[in-house]
């Protein structure tokens, strides 16, 4: 026999010795990772917070909605942002909560809730300005967005 045959025969013997007739032990199944669920809404209202809440109507699925509580000057221009939130439209009534610090409300100033909806970066709807008279928690009910000019 040639050295080549001995090498092949040795390799076969080595492979045979390394293998066993026992079935490999099954690896223990990994426990399924717990799915982290985002909380519905921002959680409980803190003692120093107030909120405006309600439902937005007419928001198409996939639209991005921005709501803001703004201090408005005598010419109707926004001067200060008091609070804001962003939501994603789902094609149905969209509940919202905008939390704010009542101490940030300037005395005697005009404060409004304003909103807009955009899709693919284009403004499609807006919320007519809604005046907020008091810095209290308020349920505003259903609010209809209208087509942007």
N, CA, C and O atoms as a GROMACS GRO file, in nm:
protein
  596
    1UNK      N    1   0.083  -0.118   0.000
    1UNK     CA    2   0.000   0.000   0.000
    1UNK      C    3   0.087   0.124   0.000
    1UNK      O    4   0.195   0.128   0.059
    2UNK      N    5   0.036   0.222  -0.068
    2UNK     CA    6   0.112   0.346  -0.078
    2UNK      C    7   0.081   0.436   0.041
    2UNK      O    8  -0.021   0.420   0.107
    3UNK      N    9   0.168   0.528   0.067
    3UNK     CA   10   0.145   0.621   0.178
    3UNK      C   11   0.013   0.698   0.163
    3UNK      O   12  -0.049   0.736   0.262
    4UNK      N   13  -0.028   0.720   0.042
    4UNK     CA   14  -0.154   0.792   0.019
    4UNK      C   15  -0.271   0.710   0.074
    4UNK      O   16  -0.360   0.766   0.138
    5UNK      N   17  -0.271   0.580   0.050
    5UNK     CA   18  -0.377   0.493   0.098
    5UNK      C   19  -0.381   0.494   0.252
    5UNK      O   20  -0.487   0.499   0.313
    6UNK      N   21  -0.260   0.489   0.313
    6UNK     CA   22  -0.254   0.493   0.459
    6UNK      C   23  -0.312   0.624   0.512
    6UNK      O   24  -0.379   0.624   0.616
    7UNK      N   25  -0.287   0.734   0.444
    7UNK     CA   26  -0.337   0.864   0.487
    7UNK      C   27  -0.490   0.868   0.480
    7UNK      O   28  -0.556   0.917   0.571
    8UNK      N   29  -0.545   0.814   0.371
    8UNK     CA   30  -0.691   0.813   0.354
    8UNK      C   31  -0.753   0.721   0.459
    8UNK      O   32  -0.853   0.755   0.521
    9UNK      N   33  -0.692   0.603   0.478
    9UNK     CA   34  -0.742   0.508   0.576
    9UNK      C   35  -0.734   0.565   0.717
    9UNK      O   36  -0.825   0.544   0.797
   10UNK      N   37  -0.629   0.636   0.748
   10UNK     CA   38  -0.613   0.699   0.879
   10UNK      C   39  -0.717   0.809   0.900
   10UNK      O   40  -0.771   0.823   1.010
   11UNK      N   41  -0.743   0.884   0.796
   11UNK     CA   42  -0.843   0.991   0.805
   11UNK      C   43  -0.982   0.933   0.830
   11UNK      O   44  -1.057   0.985   0.912
   12UNK      N   45  -1.016   0.826   0.760
   12UNK     CA   46  -1.146   0.760   0.779
   12UNK      C   47  -1.157   0.707   0.921
   12UNK      O   48  -1.261   0.720   0.985
   13UNK      N   49  -1.050   0.647   0.971
   13UNK     CA   50  -1.050   0.593   1.106
   13UNK      C   51  -1.066   0.706   1.209
   13UNK      O   52  -1.139   0.692   1.307
   14UNK      N   53  -0.999   0.816   1.185
   14UNK     CA   54  -1.009   0.930   1.276
   14UNK      C   55  -1.151   0.985   1.279
   14UNK      O   56  -1.204   1.016   1.386
   15UNK      N   57  -1.212   0.998   1.163
   15UNK     CA   58  -1.350   1.048   1.156
   15UNK      C   59  -1.446   0.951   1.224
   15UNK      O   60  -1.540   0.994   1.292
   16UNK      N   61  -1.423   0.823   1.205
   16UNK     CA   62  -1.507   0.722   1.269
   16UNK      C   63  -1.494   0.726   1.420
   16UNK      O   64  -1.592   0.706   1.492
   17UNK      N   65  -1.375   0.751   1.470
   17UNK     CA   66  -1.353   0.756   1.614
   17UNK      C   67  -1.417   0.879   1.677
   17UNK      O   68  -1.464   0.876   1.791
   18UNK      N   69  -1.418   0.986   1.601
   18UNK     CA   70  -1.476   1.110   1.654
   18UNK      C   71  -1.627   1.105   1.659
   18UNK      O   72  -1.689   1.167   1.745
   19UNK      N   73  -1.687   1.031   1.568
   19UNK     CA   74  -1.833   1.025   1.569
   19UNK      C   75  -1.878   0.923   1.671
   19UNK      O   76  -1.805   0.829   1.701
   20UNK      N   77  -1.997   0.942   1.723
   20UNK     CA   78  -2.050   0.847   1.820
   20UNK      C   79  -2.185   0.799   1.772
   20UNK      O   80  -2.247   0.862   1.687
   21UNK      N   81  -2.229   0.691   1.825
   21UNK     CA   82  -2.357   0.635   1.787
   21UNK      C   83  -2.471   0.697   1.866
   21UNK      O   84  -2.588   0.676   1.834
   22UNK      N   85  -2.437   0.772   1.970
   22UNK     CA   86  -2.540   0.835   2.050
   22UNK      C   87  -2.596   0.957   1.978
   22UNK      O   88  -2.524   1.030   1.911
   23UNK      N   89  -2.725   0.976   1.992
   23UNK     CA   90  -2.787   1.094   1.932
   23UNK      C   91  -2.743   1.216   2.011
   23UNK      O   92  -2.732   1.210   2.134
   24UNK      N   93  -2.718   1.325   1.945
   24UNK     CA   94  -2.677   1.445   2.019
   24UNK      C   95  -2.790   1.492   2.109
   24UNK      O   96  -2.908   1.484   2.075
   25UNK      N   97  -2.750   1.542   2.225
   25UNK     CA   98  -2.850   1.593   2.318
   25UNK      C   99  -2.913   1.719   2.260
   25UNK      O  100  -2.843   1.807   2.209
   26UNK      N  101  -3.045   1.727   2.268
   26UNK     CA  102  -3.109   1.847   2.214
   26UNK      C  103  -3.072   1.967   2.301
   26UNK      O  104  -3.066   1.958   2.424
   27UNK      N  105  -3.049   2.075   2.235
   27UNK     CA  106  -3.018   2.196   2.310
   27UNK      C  107  -3.146   2.247   2.373
   27UNK      O  108  -3.252   2.244   2.309
   28UNK      N  109  -3.139   2.293   2.495
   28UNK     CA  110  -3.261   2.341   2.559
   28UNK      C  111  -3.317   2.461   2.483
   28UNK      O  112  -3.243   2.551   2.442
   29UNK      N  113  -3.446   2.461   2.466
   29UNK     CA  114  -3.511   2.571   2.394
   29UNK      C  115  -3.497   2.698   2.476
   29UNK      O  116  -3.514   2.698   2.597
   30UNK      N  117  -3.465   2.804   2.408
   30UNK     CA  118  -3.455   2.934   2.475
   30UNK      C  119  -3.595   2.982   2.509
   30UNK      O  120  -3.687   2.969   2.429
   31UNK      N  121  -3.610   3.036   2.627
   31UNK     CA  122  -3.742   3.089   2.660
   31UNK      C  123  -3.773   3.207   2.569
   31UNK      O  124  -3.686   3.288   2.538
   32UNK      N  125  -3.897   3.214   2.528
   32UNK     CA  126  -3.937   3.323   2.439
   32UNK      C  127  -3.917   3.456   2.512
   32UNK      O  128  -3.954   3.470   2.628
   33UNK      N  129  -3.858   3.550   2.442
   33UNK     CA  130  -3.836   3.680   2.504
   33UNK      C  131  -3.970   3.750   2.520
   33UNK      O  132  -4.054   3.748   2.431
   34UNK      N  133  -3.986   3.811   2.634
   34UNK     CA  134  -4.110   3.883   2.660
   34UNK      C  135  -4.119   4.000   2.564
   34UNK      O  136  -4.022   4.074   2.544
   35UNK      N  137  -4.235   4.016   2.505
   35UNK     CA  138  -4.257   4.126   2.413
   35UNK      C  139  -4.281   4.251   2.498
   35UNK      O  140  -4.371   4.254   2.581
   36UNK      N  141  -4.201   4.352   2.474
   36UNK     CA  142  -4.217   4.476   2.548
   36UNK      C  143  -4.331   4.553   2.484
   36UNK      O  144  -4.324   4.589   2.366
   37UNK      N  145  -4.434   4.577   2.562
   37UNK     CA  146  -4.551   4.648   2.511
   37UNK      C  147  -4.544   4.793   2.556
   37UNK      O  148  -4.526   4.822   2.674
   38UNK      N  149  -4.558   4.882   2.460
   38UNK     CA  150  -4.558   5.024   2.495
   38UNK      C  151  -4.685   5.056   2.572
   38UNK      O  152  -4.792   5.005   2.540
   39UNK      N  153  -4.673   5.139   2.672
   39UNK     CA  154  -4.793   5.174   2.748
   39UNK      C  155  -4.888   5.255   2.662
   39UNK      O  156  -4.847   5.332   2.576
   40UNK      N  157  -5.016   5.237   2.688
   40UNK     CA  158  -5.117   5.315   2.618
   40UNK      C  159  -5.122   5.452   2.685
   40UNK      O  160  -5.162   5.463   2.801
   41UNK      N  161  -5.084   5.553   2.615
   41UNK     CA  162  -5.085   5.687   2.671
   41UNK      C  163  -4.964   5.713   2.758
   41UNK      O  164  -4.882   5.623   2.779
   42UNK      N  165  -4.951   5.832   2.808
   42UNK     CA  166  -4.832   5.870   2.884
   42UNK      C  167  -4.832   5.827   3.030
   42UNK      O  168  -4.740   5.865   3.104
   43UNK      N  169  -4.929   5.751   3.076
   43UNK     CA  170  -4.929   5.707   3.215
   43UNK      C  171  -5.011   5.802   3.301
   43UNK      O  172  -5.078   5.892   3.250
   44UNK      N  173  -5.005   5.781   3.434
   44UNK     CA  174  -5.087   5.864   3.522
   44UNK      C  175  -5.042   6.010   3.523
   44UNK      O  176  -4.924   6.041   3.505
   45UNK      N  177  -5.137   6.096   3.543
   45UNK     CA  178  -5.111   6.239   3.548
   45UNK      C  179  -5.040   6.273   3.679
   45UNK      O  180  -5.088   6.236   3.787
   46UNK      N  181  -4.928   6.343   3.669
   46UNK     CA  182  -4.852   6.381   3.788
   46UNK      C  183  -4.921   6.501   3.856
   46UNK      O  184  -4.996   6.574   3.791
   47UNK      N  185  -4.896   6.520   3.985
   47UNK     CA  186  -4.965   6.629   4.058
   47UNK      C  187  -4.942   6.768   3.999
   47UNK      O  188  -5.031   6.853   4.008
   48UNK      N  189  -4.827   6.793   3.941
   48UNK     CA  190  -4.799   6.927   3.886
   48UNK      C  191  -4.842   6.941   3.740
   48UNK      O  192  -4.814   7.044   3.678
   49UNK      N  193  -4.908   6.841   3.684
   49UNK     CA  194  -4.947   6.845   3.543
   49UNK      C  195  -5.097   6.861   3.526
   49UNK      O  196  -5.176   6.825   3.613
   50UNK      N  197  -5.132   6.915   3.410
   50UNK     CA  198  -5.270   6.919   3.364
   50UNK      C  199  -5.268   6.868   3.221
   50UNK      O  200  -5.161   6.856   3.161
   51UNK      N  201  -5.386   6.836   3.166
   51UNK     CA  202  -5.387   6.786   3.028
   51UNK      C  203  -5.513   6.826   2.954
   51UNK      O  204  -5.619   6.847   3.013
   52UNK      N  205  -5.496   6.837   2.825
   52UNK     CA  206  -5.608   6.852   2.733
   52UNK      C  207  -5.622   6.717   2.664
   52UNK      O  208  -5.523   6.660   2.619
   53UNK      N  209  -5.744   6.666   2.656
   53UNK     CA  210  -5.764   6.536   2.593
   53UNK      C  211  -5.888   6.540   2.505
   53UNK      O  212  -5.970   6.630   2.516
   54UNK      N  213  -5.899   6.442   2.418
   54UNK     CA  214  -6.013   6.432   2.328
   54UNK      C  215  -5.984   6.332   2.218
   54UNK      O  216  -5.895   6.248   2.231
   55UNK      N  217  -6.059   6.342   2.109
   55UNK     CA  218  -6.039   6.257   1.993
   55UNK      C  219  -6.031   6.344   1.868
   55UNK      O  220  -6.106   6.441   1.853
   56UNK      N  221  -5.939   6.308   1.781
   56UNK     CA  222  -5.926   6.378   1.654
   56UNK      C  223  -5.999   6.296   1.548
   56UNK      O  224  -5.981   6.174   1.540
   57UNK      N  225  -6.080   6.362   1.468
   57UNK     CA  226  -6.157   6.294   1.364
   57UNK      C  227  -6.102   6.329   1.226
   57UNK      O  228  -6.051   6.439   1.205
   58UNK      N  229  -6.113   6.235   1.135
   58UNK     CA  230  -6.076   6.261   0.996
   58UNK      C  231  -5.928   6.246   0.965
   58UNK      O  232  -5.882   6.299   0.864
   59UNK      N  233  -5.853   6.176   1.049
   59UNK     CA  234  -5.710   6.158   1.026
   59UNK      C  235  -5.689   6.030   0.945
   59UNK      O  236  -5.727   5.922   0.991
   60UNK      N  237  -5.631   6.039   0.826
   60UNK     CA  238  -5.607   5.918   0.748
   60UNK      C  239  -5.497   5.831   0.809
   60UNK      O  240  -5.410   5.881   0.881
   61UNK      N  241  -5.502   5.703   0.780
   61UNK     CA  242  -5.400   5.610   0.829
   61UNK      C  243  -5.263   5.652   0.776
   61UNK      O  244  -5.249   5.686   0.659
   62UNK      N  245  -5.164   5.649   0.863
   62UNK     CA  246  -5.027   5.682   0.825
   62UNK      C  247  -4.992   5.829   0.833
   62UNK      O  248  -4.876   5.865   0.817
   63UNK      N  249  -5.090   5.915   0.856
   63UNK     CA  250  -5.062   6.058   0.866
   63UNK      C  251  -4.998   6.088   1.002
   63UNK      O  252  -5.032   6.026   1.102
   64UNK      N  253  -4.905   6.182   1.003
   64UNK     CA  254  -4.842   6.226   1.128
   64UNK      C  255  -4.914   6.351   1.176
   64UNK      O  256  -4.929   6.448   1.102
   65UNK      N  257  -4.957   6.346   1.302
   65UNK     CA  258  -5.032   6.457   1.360
   65UNK      C  259  -4.948   6.523   1.468
   65UNK      O  260  -4.888   6.455   1.552
   66UNK      N  261  -4.944   6.655   1.466
   66UNK     CA  262  -4.875   6.732   1.570
   66UNK      C  263  -4.977   6.824   1.635
   66UNK      O  264  -5.047   6.899   1.566
   67UNK      N  265  -4.984   6.819   1.768
   67UNK     CA  266  -5.069   6.909   1.844
   67UNK      C  267  -4.980   6.992   1.934
   67UNK      O  268  -4.882   6.942   1.989
   68UNK      N  269  -5.013   7.120   1.950
   68UNK     CA  270  -4.930   7.208   2.034
   68UNK      C  271  -5.017   7.307   2.109
   68UNK      O  272  -5.117   7.356   2.057
   69UNK      N  273  -4.977   7.334   2.232
   69UNK     CA  274  -5.039   7.440   2.311
   69UNK      C  275  -4.942   7.558   2.302
   69UNK      O  276  -4.827   7.549   2.345
   70UNK      N  277  -4.991   7.668   2.246
   70UNK     CA  278  -4.905   7.782   2.215
   70UNK      C  279  -4.957   7.911   2.278
   70UNK      O  280  -5.077   7.930   2.292
   71UNK      N  281  -4.864   7.998   2.316
   71UNK     CA  282  -4.897   8.136   2.355
   71UNK      C  283  -4.898   8.216   2.225
   71UNK      O  284  -4.803   8.210   2.147
   72UNK      N  285  -5.007   8.291   2.202
   72UNK     CA  286  -5.027   8.362   2.076
   72UNK      C  287  -5.025   8.514   2.102
   72UNK      O  288  -5.085   8.562   2.199
   73UNK      N  289  -4.956   8.588   2.015
   73UNK     CA  290  -4.951   8.733   2.033
   73UNK      C  291  -5.076   8.799   1.973
   73UNK      O  292  -5.164   8.730   1.920
   74UNK      N  293  -5.084   8.932   1.982
   74UNK     CA  294  -5.202   9.006   1.936
   74UNK      C  295  -5.222   8.998   1.785
   74UNK      O  296  -5.332   9.026   1.735
   75UNK      N  297  -5.118   8.960   1.711
   75UNK     CA  298  -5.129   8.946   1.565
   75UNK      C  299  -5.160   8.802   1.523
   75UNK      O  300  -5.165   8.771   1.404
   76UNK      N  301  -5.179   8.715   1.620
   76UNK     CA  302  -5.213   8.575   1.589
   76UNK      C  303  -5.093   8.487   1.562
   76UNK      O  304  -5.107   8.377   1.508
   77UNK      N  305  -4.974   8.534   1.600
   77UNK     CA  306  -4.852   8.456   1.576
   77UNK      C  307  -4.809   8.382   1.702
   77UNK      O  308  -4.818   8.436   1.812
   78UNK      N  309  -4.764   8.259   1.687
   78UNK     CA  310  -4.715   8.183   1.803
   78UNK      C  311  -4.590   8.250   1.860
   78UNK      O  312  -4.499   8.288   1.787
   79UNK      N  313  -4.588   8.264   1.994
   79UNK     CA  314  -4.474   8.325   2.061
   79UNK      C  315  -4.398   8.227   2.150
   79UNK      O  316  -4.277   8.240   2.169
   80UNK      N  317  -4.470   8.128   2.205
   80UNK     CA  318  -4.406   8.035   2.297
   80UNK      C  319  -4.478   7.901   2.292
   80UNK      O  320  -4.601   7.896   2.290
   81UNK      N  321  -4.401   7.794   2.291
   81UNK     CA  322  -4.456   7.659   2.296
   81UNK      C  323  -4.466   7.617   2.442
   81UNK      O  324  -4.367   7.616   2.514
   82UNK      N  325  -4.587   7.580   2.486
   82UNK     CA  326  -4.607   7.534   2.624
   82UNK      C  327  -4.601   7.381   2.633
   82UNK      O  328  -4.553   7.327   2.732
   83UNK      N  329  -4.651   7.313   2.530
   83UNK     CA  330  -4.649   7.166   2.528
   83UNK      C  331  -4.684   7.120   2.388
   83UNK      O  332  -4.748   7.192   2.311
   84UNK      N  333  -4.641   6.999   2.355
   84UNK     CA  334  -4.676   6.943   2.224
   84UNK      C  335  -4.672   6.790   2.232
   84UNK      O  336  -4.616   6.732   2.325
   85UNK      N  337  -4.733   6.729   2.132
   85UNK     CA  338  -4.731   6.584   2.119
   85UNK      C  339  -4.743   6.548   1.972
   85UNK      O  340  -4.797   6.624   1.892
   86UNK      N  341  -4.691   6.430   1.938
   86UNK     CA  342  -4.702   6.378   1.801
   86UNK      C  343  -4.775   6.244   1.807
   86UNK      O  344  -4.754   6.164   1.898
   87UNK      N  345  -4.862   6.222   1.709
   87UNK     CA  346  -4.941   6.100   1.700
   87UNK      C  347  -4.934   6.046   1.558
   87UNK      O  348  -4.899   6.118   1.464
   88UNK      N  349  -4.969   5.920   1.544
   88UNK     CA  350  -4.973   5.856   1.413
   88UNK      C  351  -5.118   5.821   1.382
   88UNK      O  352  -5.184   5.754   1.461
   89UNK      N  353  -5.168   5.868   1.267
   89UNK     CA  354  -5.306   5.841   1.228
   89UNK      C  355  -5.329   5.694   1.199
   89UNK      O  356  -5.240   5.625   1.149
   90UNK      N  357  -5.449   5.647   1.230
   90UNK     CA  358  -5.483   5.507   1.207
   90UNK      C  359  -5.610   5.492   1.123
   90UNK      O  360  -5.660   5.381   1.108
   91UNK      N  361  -5.662   5.601   1.070
   91UNK     CA  362  -5.782   5.596   0.987
   91UNK      C  363  -5.910   5.596   1.069
   91UNK      O  364  -6.020   5.591   1.012
   92UNK      N  365  -5.898   5.601   1.201
   92UNK     CA  366  -6.014   5.601   1.290
   92UNK      C  367  -6.004   5.721   1.382
   92UNK      O  368  -5.913   5.803   1.370
   93UNK      N  369  -6.097   5.731   1.475
   93UNK     CA  370  -6.091   5.836   1.576
   93UNK      C  371  -5.960   5.820   1.654
   93UNK      O  372  -5.931   5.711   1.703
   94UNK      N  373  -5.883   5.926   1.664
   94UNK     CA  374  -5.751   5.920   1.725
   94UNK      C  375  -5.752   5.991   1.860
   94UNK      O  376  -5.758   6.114   1.865
   95UNK      N  377  -5.745   5.915   1.971
   95UNK     CA  378  -5.743   5.980   2.102
   95UNK      C  379  -5.611   6.054   2.124
   95UNK      O  380  -5.506   6.011   2.078
   96UNK      N  381  -5.618   6.165   2.195
   96UNK     CA  382  -5.497   6.241   2.224
   96UNK      C  383  -5.497   6.291   2.367
   96UNK      O  384  -5.602   6.304   2.430
   97UNK      N  385  -5.377   6.318   2.417
   97UNK     CA  386  -5.355   6.380   2.547
   97UNK      C  387  -5.234   6.472   2.531
   97UNK      O  388  -5.128   6.428   2.488
   98UNK      N  389  -5.251   6.597   2.565
   98UNK     CA  390  -5.139   6.692   2.564
   98UNK      C  391  -5.124   6.740   2.708
   98UNK      O  392  -5.211   6.809   2.762
   99UNK      N  393  -5.012   6.704   2.769
   99UNK     CA  394  -4.988   6.741   2.908
   99UNK      C  395  -4.907   6.870   2.915
   99UNK      O  396  -4.821   6.897   2.830
  100UNK      N  397  -4.936   6.949   3.018
  100UNK     CA  398  -4.867   7.076   3.032
  100UNK      C  399  -4.855   7.112   3.179
  100UNK      O  400  -4.924   7.055   3.265
  101UNK      N  401  -4.769   7.207   3.207
  101UNK     CA  402  -4.750   7.260   3.341
  101UNK      C  403  -4.837   7.386   3.351
  101UNK      O  404  -4.815   7.481   3.277
  102UNK      N  405  -4.935   7.388   3.442
  102UNK     CA  406  -5.023   7.506   3.449
  102UNK      C  407  -4.949   7.632   3.492
  102UNK      O  408  -4.996   7.743   3.465
  103UNK      N  409  -4.836   7.617   3.560
  103UNK     CA  410  -4.760   7.734   3.602
  103UNK      C  411  -4.695   7.806   3.483
  103UNK      O  412  -4.655   7.922   3.495
  104UNK      N  413  -4.683   7.737   3.369
  104UNK     CA  414  -4.623   7.797   3.250
  104UNK      C  415  -4.722   7.887   3.176
  104UNK      O  416  -4.682   7.964   3.089
  105UNK      N  417  -4.851   7.878   3.208
  105UNK     CA  418  -4.951   7.962   3.143
  105UNK      C  419  -4.931   8.106   3.186
  105UNK      O  420  -4.940   8.137   3.305
  106UNK      N  421  -4.903   8.195   3.092
  106UNK     CA  422  -4.888   8.336   3.130
  106UNK      C  423  -5.025   8.398   3.161
  106UNK      O  424  -5.123   8.374   3.091
  107UNK      N  425  -5.029   8.475   3.266
  107UNK     CA  426  -5.154   8.539   3.309
  107UNK      C  427  -5.195   8.643   3.205
  107UNK      O  428  -5.115   8.728   3.166
  108UNK      N  429  -5.319   8.635   3.161
  108UNK     CA  430  -5.373   8.734   3.068
  108UNK      C  431  -5.334   8.712   2.922
  108UNK      O  432  -5.380   8.788   2.836
  109UNK      N  433  -5.254   8.614   2.892
  109UNK     CA  434  -5.213   8.591   2.753
  109UNK      C  435  -5.313   8.500   2.682
  109UNK      O  436  -5.387   8.425   2.746
  110UNK      N  437  -5.313   8.507   2.551
  110UNK     CA  438  -5.398   8.420   2.470
  110UNK      C  439  -5.324   8.288   2.447
  110UNK      O  440  -5.212   8.287   2.397
  111UNK      N  441  -5.388   8.177   2.485
  111UNK     CA  442  -5.330   8.044   2.469
  111UNK      C  443  -5.424   7.962   2.381
  111UNK      O  444  -5.545   7.963   2.401
  112UNK      N  445  -5.366   7.890   2.283
  112UNK     CA  446  -5.447   7.812   2.190
  112UNK      C  447  -5.389   7.672   2.172
  112UNK      O  448  -5.269   7.650   2.185
  113UNK      N  449  -5.479   7.579   2.141
  113UNK     CA  450  -5.439   7.447   2.096
  113UNK      C  451  -5.446   7.452   1.944
  113UNK      O  452  -5.549   7.486   1.886
  114UNK      N  453  -5.335   7.417   1.881
  114UNK     CA  454  -5.330   7.414   1.735
  114UNK      C  455  -5.280   7.277   1.692
  114UNK      O  456  -5.208   7.210   1.766
  115UNK      N  457  -5.320   7.236   1.573
  115UNK     CA  458  -5.278   7.105   1.525
  115UNK      C  459  -5.267   7.101   1.374
  115UNK      O  460  -5.327   7.182   1.303
  116UNK      N  461  -5.190   7.004   1.328
  116UNK     CA  462  -5.176   6.984   1.184
  116UNK      C  463  -5.146   6.837   1.159
  116UNK      O  464  -5.091   6.767   1.244
  117UNK      N  465  -5.183   6.793   1.040
  117UNK     CA  466  -5.156   6.655   0.998
  117UNK      C  467  -5.084   6.661   0.864
  117UNK      O  468  -5.123   6.736   0.775
  118UNK      N  469  -4.981   6.581   0.852
  118UNK     CA  470  -4.907   6.576   0.726
  118UNK      C  471  -4.889   6.431   0.686
  118UNK      O  472  -4.884   6.341   0.770
  119UNK      N  473  -4.879   6.411   0.557
  119UNK     CA  474  -4.857   6.278   0.502
  119UNK      C  475  -4.752   6.291   0.393
  119UNK      O  476  -4.764   6.374   0.303
  120UNK      N  477  -4.649   6.209   0.403
  120UNK     CA  478  -4.536   6.214   0.310
  120UNK      C  479  -4.475   6.353   0.305
  120UNK      O  480  -4.433   6.400   0.200
  121UNK      N  481  -4.471   6.420   0.421
  121UNK     CA  482  -4.408   6.551   0.431
  121UNK      C  483  -4.494   6.665   0.382
  121UNK      O  484  -4.448   6.780   0.381
  122UNK      N  485  -4.617   6.639   0.341
  122UNK     CA  486  -4.704   6.744   0.289
  122UNK      C  487  -4.820   6.768   0.385
  122UNK      O  488  -4.885   6.674   0.430
  123UNK      N  489  -4.844   6.894   0.417
  123UNK     CA  490  -4.954   6.933   0.505
  123UNK      C  491  -5.086   6.899   0.437
  123UNK      O  492  -5.112   6.944   0.325
  124UNK      N  493  -5.170   6.818   0.505
  124UNK     CA  494  -5.298   6.780   0.444
  124UNK      C  495  -5.418   6.832   0.524
  124UNK      O  496  -5.523   6.861   0.466
  125UNK      N  497  -5.403   6.843   0.656
  125UNK     CA  498  -5.513   6.887   0.740
  125UNK      C  499  -5.463   6.980   0.849
  125UNK      O  500  -5.345   6.978   0.885
  126UNK      N  501  -5.553   7.062   0.903
  126UNK     CA  502  -5.517   7.142   1.020
  126UNK      C  503  -5.637   7.151   1.114
  126UNK      O  504  -5.752   7.135   1.073
  127UNK      N  505  -5.607   7.175   1.239
  127UNK     CA  506  -5.710   7.192   1.341
  127UNK      C  507  -5.732   7.342   1.356
  127UNK      O  508  -5.638   7.416   1.386
  128UNK      N  509  -5.856   7.388   1.337
  128UNK     CA  510  -5.881   7.530   1.362
  128UNK      C  511  -5.840   7.563   1.507
  128UNK      O  512  -5.867   7.486   1.599
  129UNK      N  513  -5.776   7.678   1.525
  129UNK     CA  514  -5.726   7.717   1.658
  129UNK      C  515  -5.837   7.711   1.761
  129UNK      O  516  -5.948   7.759   1.739
  130UNK      N  517  -5.804   7.650   1.875
  130UNK     CA  518  -5.900   7.636   1.984
  130UNK      C  519  -5.844   7.708   2.105
  130UNK      O  520  -5.740   7.669   2.158
  131UNK      N  521  -5.912   7.812   2.149
  131UNK     CA  522  -5.864   7.892   2.261
  131UNK      C  523  -5.879   7.816   2.392
  131UNK      O  524  -5.984   7.757   2.419
  132UNK      N  525  -5.773   7.819   2.473
  132UNK     CA  526  -5.772   7.756   2.604
  132UNK      C  527  -5.773   7.869   2.707
  132UNK      O  528  -5.675   7.941   2.722
  133UNK      N  529  -5.886   7.884   2.777
  133UNK     CA  530  -5.904   7.996   2.869
  133UNK      C  531  -5.837   7.974   3.004
  133UNK      O  532  -5.780   8.067   3.060
  134UNK      N  533  -5.842   7.852   3.055
  134UNK     CA  534  -5.792   7.822   3.189
  134UNK      C  535  -5.689   7.710   3.184
  134UNK      O  536  -5.703   7.617   3.104
  135UNK      N  537  -5.586   7.717   3.269
  135UNK     CA  538  -5.485   7.610   3.271
  135UNK      C  539  -5.530   7.491   3.356
  135UNK      O  540  -5.462   7.452   3.451
  136UNK      N  541  -5.646   7.433   3.319
  136UNK     CA  542  -5.700   7.319   3.392
  136UNK      C  543  -5.705   7.197   3.301
  136UNK      O  544  -5.698   7.210   3.179
  137UNK      N  545  -5.718   7.080   3.360
  137UNK     CA  546  -5.740   6.958   3.283
  137UNK      C  547  -5.877   6.970   3.217
  137UNK      O  548  -5.976   7.002   3.283
  138UNK      N  549  -5.881   6.944   3.086
  138UNK     CA  550  -6.006   6.960   3.011
  138UNK      C  551  -6.021   6.845   2.912
  138UNK      O  552  -5.925   6.806   2.845
  139UNK      N  553  -6.142   6.792   2.903
  139UNK     CA  554  -6.176   6.695   2.799
  139UNK      C  555  -6.245   6.775   2.688
  139UNK      O  556  -6.355   6.827   2.708
  140UNK      N  557  -6.183   6.783   2.574
  140UNK     CA  558  -6.233   6.866   2.465
  140UNK      C  559  -6.331   6.793   2.374
  140UNK      O  560  -6.397   6.854   2.291
  141UNK      N  561  -6.340   6.659   2.390
  141UNK     CA  562  -6.432   6.582   2.308
  141UNK      C  563  -6.377   6.562   2.167
  141UNK      O  564  -6.257   6.576   2.145
  142UNK      N  565  -6.465   6.530   2.072
  142UNK     CA  566  -6.419   6.508   1.934
  142UNK      C  567  -6.387   6.640   1.864
  142UNK      O  568  -6.466   6.734   1.869
  143UNK      N  569  -6.272   6.645   1.799
  143UNK     CA  570  -6.231   6.764   1.723
  143UNK      C  571  -6.208   6.722   1.578
  143UNK      O  572  -6.138   6.624   1.551
  144UNK      N  573  -6.266   6.795   1.486
  144UNK     CA  574  -6.257   6.764   1.343
  144UNK      C  575  -6.146   6.845   1.279
  144UNK      O  576  -6.146   6.968   1.288
  145UNK      N  577  -6.051   6.779   1.214
  145UNK     CA  578  -5.950   6.849   1.137
  145UNK      C  579  -6.009   6.878   0.999
  145UNK      O  580  -6.091   6.802   0.947
  146UNK      N  581  -5.966   6.990   0.940
  146UNK     CA  582  -6.018   7.031   0.810
  146UNK      C  583  -5.905   7.036   0.709
  146UNK      O  584  -5.788   7.043   0.746
  147UNK      N  585  -5.940   7.032   0.582
  147UNK     CA  586  -5.837   7.035   0.477
  147UNK      C  587  -5.754   7.161   0.485
  147UNK      O  588  -5.805   7.271   0.507
  148UNK      N  589  -5.626   7.143   0.466
  148UNK     CA  590  -5.533   7.256   0.471
  148UNK      C  591  -5.550   7.338   0.342
  148UNK      O  592  -5.573   7.283   0.235
  149UNK      N  593  -5.537   7.469   0.354
  149UNK     CA  594  -5.548   7.555   0.235
  149UNK      C  595  -5.431   7.537   0.142
  149UNK      O  596  -5.424   7.602   0.038
   0.00000   0.00000   0.00000
